[in-house]
Amino acid sequence: MRGLQYVEEGQHSFDELRLRRKIYHGLQDLRHYGLMQIYIFQAPPKATKRQKGQEVLSAKPVMRPRIFLSQDLRMFPIAYQMTLDIIQSRIDAGDKMPKGVIDGSENLALGGIFELYLAVHLNVARKYWNDLKMRFAEKPLYCKSLEHFLRNRMAEEIADITPKFASNVIKDLLGRSFASYAIYDDDSAAMSEERARQIHVHYNKEFGDEDSDRTRMPDFPDMRWLSLVDFIRDPMMDPDLKSALMVRLEIEKPKQFEKIKQELQKTGSYGNAPNQTQ
């Protein structure tokens, strides 16, 4: 934005277009990775050898920061508006419109609409869909409904997932959802879970009729439960993140919290579970 101040008024050069694209791509990056959340966890004090004359072992608490970067959908409207500003600046100057600018604006909007839908912001997604229908009324795509576009977009995303890896992809997406939920990034949590659910639906359409243990997959609620238990038990998962998840579940979903606690107690692992409130 500072660079634009040095472009002479009325002068619309290639350099100005490049500056605006830099701004646009920076906003795109913020949309994908711009939500920075910093959490301070108190690490368990490490035991030290008792010194002579020391009656009570006292260790200073260690505060450990964690930084989580995730998608920030608040940046989508700003990035999209920037593409419209670039287009308008070319129109005002009477310059030839680069096709890449038009296509980039449309593709950005379509991607944002899909992500808003996955984050359960359907009304906002519809607002931008209607805007595209007005801008590109001649295109066959916009003669269809928003729901038609969303179904096709999801089908394209999961078309190449094979039965061999489908369950792993679903489990990974659910794990990402639990991690996002633990740090109160509810938009990302909803998006990951919805992607996992849609892949599960697609899998059952393609392979659900096959009578084989190799291709049979649990129902989605069961798969979500199994993935949640695996997430809590995973020794490679950050224990602070698991603790944060358990604390939030205990506050907001006590029944699910109790169910997890009972599951861990069956294997005698509850005493080692990442639960700060037991």
C-alpha positions as CSV (number, residue, x, y, z in Angstrom):
1,M,0.0,0.0,0.0
2,R,2.9,2.4,0.7
3,G,4.2,1.7,-2.8
4,L,1.0,2.8,-4.4
5,Q,1.6,6.3,-2.9
6,Y,4.5,6.7,-5.3
7,V,2.4,6.0,-8.4
8,E,1.6,9.3,-10.1
9,E,-2.1,10.2,-10.2
10,G,-3.7,9.1,-13.4
11,Q,-0.8,6.8,-14.2
12,H,-1.7,3.1,-14.4
13,S,1.4,1.3,-15.1
14,F,2.4,-2.3,-15.1
15,D,4.2,-1.6,-11.8
16,E,1.0,-0.4,-10.2
17,L,-0.7,-3.6,-11.2
18,R,2.1,-5.6,-9.7
19,L,1.8,-3.7,-6.5
20,R,-1.9,-4.4,-6.2
21,R,-1.3,-8.0,-6.9
22,K,1.3,-8.1,-4.1
23,I,-1.4,-6.7,-1.8
24,Y,-3.9,-9.2,-3.0
25,H,-1.6,-12.2,-2.6
26,G,-0.6,-11.0,0.9
27,L,-4.3,-10.9,1.9
28,Q,-4.7,-14.4,0.4
29,D,-1.9,-15.6,2.7
30,L,-3.6,-14.0,5.6
31,R,-6.8,-15.8,4.6
32,H,-5.1,-19.2,4.6
33,Y,-2.7,-18.7,7.6
34,G,-3.5,-15.4,9.2
35,L,-5.2,-16.4,12.4
36,M,-2.4,-16.4,14.9
37,Q,-3.4,-17.6,18.4
38,I,-0.9,-17.6,21.2
39,Y,-1.5,-19.8,24.2
40,I,0.6,-20.0,27.3
41,F,0.8,-23.5,28.9
42,Q,2.3,-24.2,32.2
43,A,4.7,-27.0,31.8
44,P,4.9,-29.6,34.6
45,P,7.9,-28.8,36.9
46,K,10.8,-31.1,36.4
47,A,11.9,-33.0,39.5
48,T,15.3,-32.1,40.8
49,K,17.6,-33.8,43.3
50,R,16.9,-32.5,46.8
51,Q,19.6,-30.4,48.2
52,K,20.9,-30.6,51.7
53,G,18.7,-28.7,54.1
54,Q,15.8,-28.6,51.6
55,E,12.7,-29.8,53.3
56,V,10.2,-29.3,50.5
57,L,11.0,-29.7,46.8
58,S,10.1,-26.4,45.1
59,A,10.4,-25.9,41.4
60,K,9.7,-22.7,39.6
61,P,6.8,-23.1,37.1
62,V,7.8,-23.0,33.5
63,M,5.5,-21.0,31.2
64,R,5.7,-22.3,27.6
65,P,4.1,-20.4,24.7
66,R,2.5,-22.0,21.8
67,I,1.7,-20.3,18.5
68,F,-1.0,-21.8,16.2
69,L,-1.5,-20.5,12.7
70,S,-4.7,-21.3,10.9
71,Q,-7.1,-20.0,8.3
72,D,-8.8,-16.6,8.9
73,L,-12.0,-16.3,6.9
74,R,-12.3,-12.7,8.0
75,M,-9.6,-11.9,5.4
76,F,-11.6,-13.4,2.5
77,P,-14.0,-10.3,2.0
78,I,-11.0,-8.0,2.2
79,A,-9.0,-10.0,-0.4
80,Y,-12.0,-10.3,-2.7
81,Q,-12.6,-6.5,-2.5
82,M,-9.0,-5.9,-3.4
83,T,-9.5,-7.8,-6.6
84,L,-12.6,-5.6,-7.4
85,D,-10.5,-2.5,-6.6
86,I,-7.8,-3.6,-9.1
87,I,-10.4,-4.2,-11.8
88,Q,-12.1,-0.9,-11.2
89,S,-8.8,1.0,-11.3
90,R,-8.2,-0.5,-14.8
91,I,-11.7,0.4,-15.9
92,D,-11.3,4.0,-14.6
93,A,-8.0,4.4,-16.5
94,G,-9.5,3.0,-19.7
95,D,-6.8,0.4,-19.8
96,K,-7.1,-3.1,-21.3
97,M,-8.2,-5.5,-18.6
98,P,-5.7,-8.4,-18.0
99,K,-7.6,-11.7,-18.2
100,G,-5.7,-13.0,-15.2
101,V,-7.1,-10.3,-12.9
102,I,-10.7,-11.2,-13.8
103,D,-10.1,-15.0,-13.5
104,G,-8.2,-14.5,-10.2
105,S,-11.1,-12.5,-8.7
106,E,-13.6,-15.2,-9.7
107,N,-11.5,-18.1,-8.5
108,L,-10.8,-16.4,-5.2
109,A,-14.5,-15.9,-4.7
110,L,-15.4,-19.5,-5.6
111,G,-12.8,-20.8,-3.1
112,G,-14.0,-18.5,-0.4
113,I,-17.6,-19.5,-1.0
114,F,-16.7,-23.1,-0.6
115,E,-14.7,-22.5,2.6
116,L,-17.5,-20.4,4.1
117,Y,-19.9,-23.2,3.4
118,L,-17.6,-25.7,5.1
119,A,-17.4,-23.4,8.1
120,V,-21.2,-23.3,8.3
121,H,-21.5,-19.7,7.1
122,L,-24.0,-20.6,4.4
123,N,-25.8,-17.1,4.3
124,V,-22.5,-15.3,3.8
125,A,-21.5,-17.9,1.1
126,R,-24.8,-17.2,-0.6
127,K,-24.2,-13.4,-0.6
128,Y,-20.9,-13.8,-2.5
129,W,-22.5,-16.4,-4.8
130,N,-25.2,-13.9,-5.8
131,D,-22.5,-11.3,-6.4
132,L,-20.7,-13.6,-8.9
133,K,-24.1,-14.4,-10.5
134,M,-24.4,-10.6,-11.2
135,R,-20.8,-10.2,-12.4
136,F,-20.8,-13.3,-14.7
137,A,-24.4,-13.8,-15.6
138,E,-23.5,-15.1,-19.0
139,K,-21.5,-18.1,-17.6
140,P,-23.4,-21.4,-17.4
141,L,-22.1,-22.1,-13.9
142,Y,-24.1,-19.3,-12.5
143,C,-27.4,-20.5,-14.0
144,K,-27.2,-23.3,-11.4
145,S,-27.9,-23.1,-7.7
146,L,-25.3,-22.5,-5.0
147,E,-26.0,-26.0,-3.7
148,H,-25.2,-27.5,-7.2
149,F,-21.8,-25.7,-7.2
150,L,-21.0,-26.9,-3.6
151,R,-21.8,-30.5,-4.4
152,N,-19.7,-30.4,-7.6
153,R,-16.8,-28.7,-5.8
154,M,-16.8,-31.3,-3.0
155,A,-16.9,-34.1,-5.6
156,E,-13.9,-32.6,-7.4
157,E,-12.0,-32.4,-4.1
158,I,-12.5,-36.0,-3.1
159,A,-12.6,-37.7,-6.6
160,D,-9.0,-38.9,-6.4
161,I,-9.1,-40.3,-2.9
162,T,-8.8,-44.1,-3.1
163,P,-10.4,-46.7,-0.8
164,K,-7.0,-47.6,0.6
165,F,-6.4,-44.1,2.0
166,A,-9.9,-42.8,2.5
167,S,-10.1,-43.8,6.2
168,N,-6.7,-42.3,6.9
169,V,-7.7,-39.0,5.2
170,I,-10.9,-38.9,7.3
171,K,-9.0,-39.6,10.5
172,D,-6.4,-37.0,9.7
173,L,-9.1,-34.4,9.0
174,L,-11.0,-35.2,12.2
175,G,-7.7,-34.9,14.1
176,R,-7.2,-31.5,12.7
177,S,-10.7,-30.6,13.7
178,F,-10.1,-31.7,17.3
179,A,-6.9,-29.7,17.5
180,S,-8.7,-26.6,16.1
181,Y,-11.5,-27.0,18.6
182,A,-9.1,-27.3,21.4
183,I,-7.7,-23.8,20.7
184,Y,-11.2,-22.3,20.0
185,D,-10.7,-22.0,16.3
186,D,-14.2,-23.2,15.6
187,D,-14.4,-22.2,12.0
188,S,-11.4,-24.4,11.1
189,A,-12.8,-27.2,13.3
190,A,-16.1,-27.1,11.4
191,M,-14.4,-27.0,8.0
192,S,-12.2,-30.0,8.7
193,E,-15.1,-32.1,10.1
194,E,-17.3,-31.2,7.2
195,R,-14.6,-32.3,4.7
196,A,-14.2,-35.5,6.6
197,R,-18.0,-36.1,6.6
198,Q,-18.3,-35.4,2.9
199,I,-15.4,-37.9,2.1
200,H,-17.2,-40.5,4.2
201,V,-20.5,-39.9,2.2
202,H,-18.6,-40.2,-1.1
203,Y,-16.8,-43.3,0.0
204,N,-20.1,-45.1,1.0
205,K,-21.6,-44.1,-2.4
206,E,-18.7,-45.6,-4.2
207,F,-17.8,-48.6,-2.1
208,G,-20.6,-49.1,0.5
209,D,-22.3,-51.9,-1.3
210,E,-19.1,-54.1,-1.4
211,D,-19.4,-56.9,1.1
212,S,-15.8,-56.9,2.3
213,D,-14.2,-56.2,5.6
214,R,-11.4,-54.6,3.7
215,T,-13.7,-51.9,2.3
216,R,-16.2,-51.6,5.1
217,M,-16.0,-48.4,7.1
218,P,-17.8,-47.5,10.4
219,D,-20.6,-45.0,10.4
220,F,-19.4,-41.4,10.6
221,P,-20.4,-40.8,14.3
222,D,-18.6,-44.0,15.2
223,M,-15.6,-43.0,13.1
224,R,-15.5,-39.6,14.8
225,W,-15.6,-41.2,18.2
226,L,-12.8,-43.6,17.4
227,S,-10.7,-40.8,15.9
228,L,-11.3,-38.7,19.1
229,V,-10.1,-41.5,21.3
230,D,-7.0,-42.1,19.1
231,F,-6.3,-38.3,19.2
232,I,-6.3,-38.4,23.0
233,R,-4.2,-41.5,23.2
234,D,-1.7,-40.5,20.5
235,P,1.7,-40.3,22.2
236,M,3.1,-38.1,19.5
237,M,0.4,-35.4,19.9
238,D,1.3,-32.3,21.9
239,P,0.2,-33.1,25.5
240,D,-0.7,-29.4,26.1
241,L,-3.0,-29.5,23.1
242,K,-4.7,-32.7,24.4
243,S,-5.1,-31.1,27.8
244,A,-6.7,-28.1,26.2
245,L,-9.1,-30.3,24.3
246,M,-10.1,-32.3,27.5
247,V,-10.6,-29.1,29.5
248,R,-12.9,-27.7,26.8
249,L,-14.8,-30.9,26.4
250,E,-15.4,-31.1,30.2
251,I,-16.8,-27.6,30.2
252,E,-18.9,-27.7,27.0
253,K,-19.6,-31.4,26.4
254,P,-19.5,-33.1,29.8
255,K,-21.2,-36.3,28.6
256,Q,-18.6,-36.8,25.9
257,F,-15.8,-36.0,28.4
258,E,-17.1,-38.7,30.8
259,K,-17.3,-41.2,28.0
260,I,-13.7,-40.5,27.0
261,K,-12.6,-40.8,30.7
262,Q,-14.4,-44.2,31.0
263,E,-12.8,-45.4,27.8
264,L,-9.3,-44.5,29.0
265,Q,-10.0,-46.1,32.4
266,K,-10.8,-49.4,30.6
267,T,-7.2,-49.6,29.5
268,G,-5.8,-48.2,32.8
269,S,-4.5,-45.1,30.9
270,Y,-6.7,-42.5,32.6
271,G,-4.1,-41.6,35.2
272,N,-1.7,-40.7,32.4
273,A,-4.2,-39.0,30.2
274,P,-3.8,-35.3,29.4
275,N,-6.5,-34.0,31.8
276,Q,-5.8,-31.0,33.9
277,T,-9.0,-31.2,35.9
278,Q,-9.2,-34.8,37.2
